[in-house]
Amino acid sequence: MLDATLATPHSFEATLADRGQIVIPKQVRDELGLRPGMKLEIQLHDNSMVLRKRVKLNFDKWLGTAPADGLTSQELLDEIRGRTK
């Protein structure tokens, strides 16, 4: 298992196939939770390539979950911060 607390990056080897495909080592896929069909972001830096797992944030499930107490967002923040009148 990869140790995310280490300051030094881990290095893995992969082979480029004829069609430009590479296989991400199972250890890396497991640690990052990568599944077939997931999108990865590719960044080029000088003479290197960085692959990043793309994460889609979905806030739809949180919409409408706050209690309907009639407070404005500013009044709610003031209350949370202890600034109620």
C-alpha positions in Angstrom: 0.0 0.0 0.0 1.2 3.5 -0.8 2.1 5.7 2.2 0.6 9.1 1.4 2.5 10.6 4.4 5.9 10.2 2.8 7.4 13.4 1.4 9.2 11.6 -1.5 7.1 10.5 -4.5 6.9 6.9 -5.3 8.1 5.7 -8.7 6.4 3.0 -10.8 7.2 1.6 -14.2 4.7 1.2 -17.1 5.2 0.3 -20.7 3.7 2.3 -23.6 1.7 0.0 -25.9 1.5 0.4 -29.7 -1.8 2.4 -29.4 -0.4 4.8 -26.8 -1.9 3.0 -23.9 -0.3 2.4 -20.5 -1.4 0.2 -17.6 -1.5 1.9 -14.2 -0.1 -0.5 -11.7 -2.8 -2.2 -9.5 -1.2 -0.9 -6.3 -1.7 2.7 -7.6 -5.2 2.0 -8.9 -6.3 0.5 -5.6 -4.7 3.3 -3.5 -6.3 6.1 -5.6 -9.6 4.3 -6.1 -9.3 4.3 -9.8 -11.9 2.3 -11.7 -12.3 1.5 -15.5 -13.8 4.4 -17.4 -12.8 7.1 -14.9 -11.4 10.3 -16.4 -7.8 11.3 -15.6 -6.3 14.8 -16.0 -3.0 14.9 -17.8 -0.6 17.8 -17.1 2.6 18.4 -18.9 5.5 20.0 -17.1 8.8 20.4 -19.0 9.9 16.9 -19.7 7.4 15.1 -17.5 3.7 14.1 -17.3 1.5 14.2 -14.3 -1.8 12.1 -14.1 -4.4 13.2 -11.7 -7.7 11.6 -10.7 -10.5 13.9 -11.8 -13.0 14.4 -9.0 -16.5 15.7 -9.8 -18.0 17.5 -6.9 -21.8 17.1 -6.7 -23.5 19.5 -4.3 -27.0 18.7 -5.6 -27.5 16.2 -2.8 -27.0 19.0 -0.2 -29.3 21.5 -1.8 -32.4 22.1 0.3 -31.1 20.3 3.4 -30.7 23.4 5.5 -33.6 24.0 7.9 -36.2 26.5 6.7 -36.1 28.8 9.7 -36.5 32.1 7.8 -33.0 33.4 8.5 -31.0 35.0 5.7 -27.5 33.6 5.1 -25.9 36.6 6.8 -28.2 36.1 9.9 -27.3 32.4 10.0 -23.6 33.2 9.8 -23.9 35.8 12.6 -25.7 33.3 14.7 -23.1 30.6 14.1 -20.4 33.1 15.0 -22.2 34.1 18.2 -23.1 37.6 17.0 -26.8 37.4 17.6 -28.6 40.5 18.8 
